Amino acid sequence: MYFEGPCVNCYVVARSLDILKELLARVAEQDDKISQPFYQRYYIDLLKHVLAVACDSSQVHVAGLTYYAEVLCALFRAPEFSIKVPLNPENPQQSNIDYIYEHIGGNFQTHFGNMNQDQIRIIIKGFFSFNTEIASMRNHLRDFLIQIKEHNGEDTSDLYLEEREAEIQQAQQRKRDVPGILKPDEVDDEDMR
């Protein structure tokens, strides 16, 4: 079977994020002799690439903010609860959280020159603070993306598509719940039973 088009693209990105989330969950459950070398070798690269895609305004709407928020929660939870090995090969004495702050902060400063140090510090601090709350992480990520898009003069309305779609589905469900509000041809056969 051959598929193409934007719907398949959405499915592939969402499925990829699900697989990454599952991988991170399973690594966190492993014995230290398995998990720690994985973190030491792959964690920073995974974090860097996920943030790069999440910060790309043309990519976020493909899977939706919630998928990215779930993966970011897992990634920012790991150094706080799971990673015990030093991530900074040049300074193993530095705490992993401090190293991640510096690493991400440097990348953000390079790529988002419109943001000052305080804005970047708050963004990174939010990533660590909301690492157990998916809804809060999603809102934090949205705020960050709005800052980026507004500076570039881009439309930010696509960052609210998930919530708008959920509101529309809830409104449709409320209409279905009221007897007689829908015409007979609009009612599913299952609803008639």
N, C-alpha and C positions, 0 to 999 in steps of 0.2 A: 504494500500500500504506500502511496506517495502523498506526502502532505507538504503544503507550503502556505505561506501567508503569515500575517501578524498573530493569529490565534495560536499557531504552532510555535511561533517564537515565544509567546507568553508562556506556553506550557513548558517549553524547554528551559527557559530561565527559571521559572518557578520550581520545576523539578530539580534543576541543578542546585538551587538554594536549599531545597528540602534535603537533598543528598549531603550537601556540605553540613547542614545542621545536624543530621543523623551521624555523620562522621565525627563531628566535634563532641557530640554526646557520648558516642562509644569510646572515643579516645579518653575522655574524662573518667570513664568507668574502669579503664584498664589499670593493671599494675604499673607502678612507677617505672619499672625497667622497660616497659613498652611505651607508656605515655610521655615520659619526660624527654627521651630522644626525639620523639615526633615533634613535640612542642619546640624543642631547641632548633630543630632543622626547618620546620615548616610554618610555625606560628606567625612570625613577622611577615613572611611573604603572603600568607593567607589574609592577614589583616590588611596589609597594604593593597592587595588586589580587590578585596571586597569593598574597602573604602573608596577605591578609585572608581569602581562600577557604581556604587551607591551615590557618589558625588557627581556622576555624569547625568545631567538633567535629561538627556535623551533616553536613558536606560531605566530609570526608576519606575516610570509608569508601565513598563513592560510587565513586570511581575507584581508591582505594588509595594508600597512602603512597609506593609506588615511583614512580608517575607524578608526584606532587608533588615527590619528591626529585630526579627527573631534571630537571624544570623549574627547581627552585631551584638545582641545580648549575650549569645554564647561566646563570641570572641572576647568581649570585654569582661565577661565573668571568669574566664580561664585564668588570667594572671592573678586574680584575686583569690581564687579558690582551688585551682588545679595545678598551675605551673609552679614547680619548685626549683627547677634548674635556672641558672642565669641565662638571659636572652642576649645580653650584650657581650659579645666575644672579646671586645677590647677592654671592657671594664666589668669583670664578673662580680665585683663588689657592689655595683649599682643595683638598686632594686629594680625589678622588672617593670613595675608601674611607672617609676621615674624614667626608665629607658623608653617605654612606649610613649609617654608624654613628649619626650624630646624628639623621638623619631617621627611621630605623627605631626607634632608641632612644626618641625622643620619642613616636612612635606607640604603641609597646609600653607605655611608662609610662602613657600616657593610657588605653589599653584594658585593660591588665592591672595594675591598681593593687596587686594582691597581690604583685607581683614587685618586688624591690628592684633598685637600679642594678647591683649585681654579677651578679645572675642574668641580667638583660637583656644586660649586656656579654658574658657567657659564651655566651649563646644566639647573639648576633650574630657573635661571634668564631668560634663553631662553624660558622655558615653559610658564612663565608669559608674556614675551615680545611678543611672537607669538600667543597669545591666541585669536586673531581675524583674523589670516591669516593661513588658512588650509595648503596651499602649503609650507609656511615657517615653520609651525609646523612639517609637514611631513619631510622636509629636516633636521630640527633640531633633530627630533627623529632618523632619519637615521644616522646622524653623531654620535649620542650617541650610537646607536647600533653597529656601526662600531668600535668605541672605545672598546666596551665590547668584540666584536667578535675577533678583532685583538689581544687583550690581551690573549684571550683563544686559539688563533691559529686556529680559525674557518674561513671558507670561507665566504666572505661578498657579493658574487655576487647575492645571493637571495634577497638582500635588494633593488635591482634595477629591479626586475621582472615586477612590475607594469608599469614602464616607458618603458621598452623594449617591453612589450605587446602592449602598446599604440602606440609606434613607428611602430611596425609590422602592426597593424590594419590600421594606417594612410597610410603606404606604399601600403598595399593591396587596400585600397580605391583609392589611386592615380592611381594604375594600372587599376582598374575598370573604372575610369573616362576617360581613354584614349581609344578611339574606336579602336578595332582591336588588342589590345595587348593580350587579352585573347582568348583562343581557344573556339569555340562555345560550347563545352561540359562543359567548366568551367564557363559559363555565366548563372546566375540564370534566370529562366523563367520571373521573374518580371522585370529584366533588359532589356528584349527584347521588352517590351511594350512601 
